[in-house]
């Protein structure tokens, strides 16, 4: 933000973001709406099977192998997770 806007560049030297950038219940994604509605159930099930983080250190490896096995499924999930408006996506992060 500071790199793109002189107003903030002069006033801001660091930022710490501690909250989610969005609420799942406000998402237009069908996938996220489903997850939001089932969040308590999903949390309970995940804890019972010993999964406490979906984005832990093994996520990159697991995703790589899963997408090699079912590439079309990965594209389907990706289309549900990210926005359908490419102008809102950060191409550098992808």
C-alpha positions as CSV (number, residue, x, y, z in Angstrom):
1,X,0.0,0.0,0.0
2,X,2.8,2.4,0.9
3,X,4.6,1.7,-2.4
4,X,1.6,2.7,-4.5
5,X,0.3,5.7,-2.5
6,X,2.4,8.6,-1.4
7,X,-0.1,9.5,1.4
8,X,0.5,6.2,3.1
9,X,4.2,6.1,2.3
10,X,4.7,9.2,4.4
11,X,2.6,7.9,7.3
12,X,3.0,4.2,7.5
13,X,6.2,2.2,8.1
14,X,4.8,-1.2,9.0
15,X,1.5,-3.0,9.1
16,X,0.4,-6.1,11.0
17,X,-2.8,-7.7,9.7
18,X,-4.3,-10.0,12.3
19,X,-7.8,-10.8,11.0
20,X,-9.1,-12.6,7.9
21,X,-9.5,-10.4,4.9
22,X,-13.0,-11.7,4.3
23,X,-15.8,-13.6,5.9
24,X,-16.8,-16.9,4.3
25,X,-20.5,-16.1,4.7
26,X,-20.0,-13.0,2.5
27,X,-18.2,-14.8,-0.3
28,X,-19.9,-15.3,-3.6
29,X,-18.1,-18.6,-4.2
30,X,-20.4,-21.6,-3.9
31,X,-17.6,-23.6,-2.4
32,X,-17.0,-21.1,0.4
33,X,-20.7,-20.7,1.1
34,X,-20.9,-24.4,1.5
35,X,-17.9,-24.5,3.8
36,X,-19.2,-21.6,5.8
37,X,-22.5,-23.4,6.4
38,X,-20.7,-26.5,7.5
39,X,-17.8,-24.9,9.4
40,X,-18.7,-26.2,12.9
41,X,-19.3,-29.7,11.6
42,X,-16.1,-29.7,9.5
43,X,-14.0,-28.3,12.5
44,X,-15.3,-31.1,14.7
45,X,-14.6,-33.8,12.2
46,X,-11.1,-32.5,11.4
47,X,-10.2,-32.3,15.1
48,X,-11.5,-35.8,15.8
49,X,-9.2,-37.2,13.0
50,X,-6.3,-35.1,14.2
51,X,-6.1,-32.4,11.5
52,X,-5.6,-29.0,13.1
53,X,-4.4,-27.0,10.1
54,X,-5.2,-27.3,6.4
55,X,-2.3,-25.2,5.3
56,X,0.5,-26.7,7.3
57,X,4.0,-27.6,6.1
58,X,2.9,-30.6,4.0
59,X,0.2,-28.8,2.0
60,X,2.4,-27.9,-0.9
61,X,3.6,-31.6,-1.3
62,X,0.1,-33.0,-0.9
63,X,-1.4,-30.5,-3.4
64,X,1.3,-31.3,-5.9
65,X,0.6,-35.1,-5.8
66,X,-3.1,-34.7,-5.7
67,X,-3.1,-32.4,-8.7
68,X,-0.9,-34.8,-10.6
69,X,-3.4,-37.5,-10.0
70,X,-6.5,-35.5,-10.8
71,X,-5.6,-32.4,-12.7
72,X,-9.2,-31.6,-13.8
73,X,-10.4,-31.8,-10.2
74,X,-7.7,-29.3,-9.2
75,X,-8.9,-26.9,-11.9
76,X,-12.5,-27.3,-10.7
77,X,-11.5,-26.6,-7.0
78,X,-9.3,-23.7,-8.0
79,X,-12.2,-22.1,-10.0
80,X,-14.4,-22.4,-6.9
81,X,-11.8,-20.9,-4.5
82,X,-10.6,-18.0,-6.4
83,X,-12.7,-15.2,-7.8
84,X,-14.1,-15.4,-11.3
85,X,-13.0,-11.8,-11.9
86,X,-9.3,-12.0,-12.8
87,X,-8.8,-8.2,-12.2
88,X,-9.2,-9.0,-8.5
89,X,-6.5,-11.7,-8.4
90,X,-2.8,-11.1,-7.6
91,X,-1.1,-12.6,-10.6
92,X,2.3,-12.5,-8.9
93,X,1.1,-14.6,-6.0
94,X,-0.2,-17.3,-8.4
